[in-house]
Amino acid sequence: MKPVPIKHNEYRASLRNGIHQYYPDTSKISKDTWAIYNQFKKLDLSRVDTLMRDKYSVFGPPPRPPSAMLRSMLLAVKVKVFSITAWVRELQVNPLYAIISGFQPDNVPGVGTFYDFISRLWDGTEDNFAPHIKPQPVKVEKPKGRGKKAASVERETVEELIKRLSGHSFLLGDEAYDTLFTLFYSCFVSVSIQSGLIRPGHIRMSGDGTPVVTSARMRSHHTCDCASKGIYNCNCDRYYSQPDCDIGWDSSRDRYYFGYDMYVLTDTSHGLPLIALLHPASKHDSHSFCEAFFRLRAFAPDLMPSQLILDSAHDNMATYRLCQQNNITPFIDLNLGNSKKTVDYHGVTLGPDGIPVCSAGHKMKSNGNDLHRQYAKFRCPLMNGTTCSCPSPCSKSKYGRTCGIPLDSNPRLYNTPPRDSQEWKKVYNSRTASERCNKRMKIDFLLEKGRHRSSKLWYVRAYIIMMVQHLDAWDNTTK
């Protein structure tokens, strides 16, 4: 039958009664556990019962309240229990965990009940996006140089991808993570907005991908009979136990890994995640960003940023044009590997970073932007006051040789503010919010400890952890 909605004051009453019954002396509860108790006492999940009502049949026995099931999974992440079986055991032996979840200590759900609830959080017809039987993936090449990212193996350019995504009408109901994102936005992101942690219209957003290792190696087996014919290295389709994963390059650890590339868009003011997508490990960040950006724009248009901060993996002209079309100021680190060594612009030689080079071979000095005329200004680097230390000055002007280049001639090279200005560097430094957000998911909340074999379980675990990140942020603002 349909779940009966549990109001928040009803949950708080049961929480208070359970504590008095099983823990009359609250001094025996540890300080850390008591802090978690106070966190969950303020967490209002009453909307969950209503939002998930259509996920249940009108027939059968009364189900466990969806709000209690979700609250229990949030609590498991808080206390760093990453196995459903281990968590059910904890609920059975620890009455406090059952009480905080919203269950009676002598009547907690079993392992199967939790997995049934996880299935209700997933709207896909299959547990994975790709079929188990598919062609062998293209392996990324190891980059030259330590700490560098692997080159893209995508078959379409970023410009082609943006054009395709721009013509697609994204609907949240078409995504397998529809219910997950709806709960995440309605019960957590919206509360962060009401609390002032996220300011729609003034969002400074950063994006970054992070490796998610799911197993030590790729597991597959042949579906053909080539081996019986003496052919052992055939290119026939194979059966993969984790079809959405493949082999990618982890630039931070300088090694190959098998799993996902998780791309997260983050609000930099408090390091709160806004959306996360799981892609095969070989997917390039520039493509992952486009997939996340267009979906977030469709699902939560109020979360569109005014400033976008990305690393050099996203340095391409198509991304700058996308920012121009959406009135977003980009702060993207320059990837000199994407630039020609020298370019001639109306008789002026430009270096790979867009800075003009004078006739004597000196890189000219940035002199800010003329926003009225929309020009990037440069002047002689050897001018000291009204004198030039160059042995053969190329201008008789007291101001020295100057050069102006239209900002719209190349928005990738000529930014507002200029890339070498203190203002630009200060904004770009806030990109560390992405690294902190990803670190919290992988290190603090043990994302990779999950021994899952499907995208369904990985998505549920990732979004549960993102919900806990917002919950912790609320608690920090009230201290």
Buried (B, 14 or more C-beta within 10 A) or exposed (E): EBBEBBEBEEBBEBBEEBBEEEBEEEEEBEEEBEEBBEBBBEBBBBBBBEBBEEBBEEEEEEBBBBBBBBBBBBBBBBBEBBBBEEBBBBBBEBBBBBBBBBBEBEEBBEBEBBEBBBBBBBBBEBBBBBEBEEEBBEBBEEBEEEEBBBBBBBEEBBBEBBEEBEEEEBEBEEBBBBBBBBBBBBBBBBBBBEBEBBEEEEBBBBBBBBBBBBBEEBBBEBEEEBEEEEEEEBEEBBBBBBBBBBBBBBBEEEEBBBBBBBBBBBBBBBBBBBBBBBBBBBBBBBBBBBBBBBBBBBBBEEBBBBBBBBBBBBBBBBBBBBBEEEEBBBBBBBBEEEBEEEBEBEEBBBBBEBBBBBEBEBEBBBBBBEEEEBBBBBBBBBBEEEEBEBEEBBBEBEEBBBBBBEBEBBBBBBBBBBBEBEEBEEBBEBBBBBBBBBBBBBEBBBBBEBEBBBBBBBBBBBBBBBBBBBBBBBBEEEE
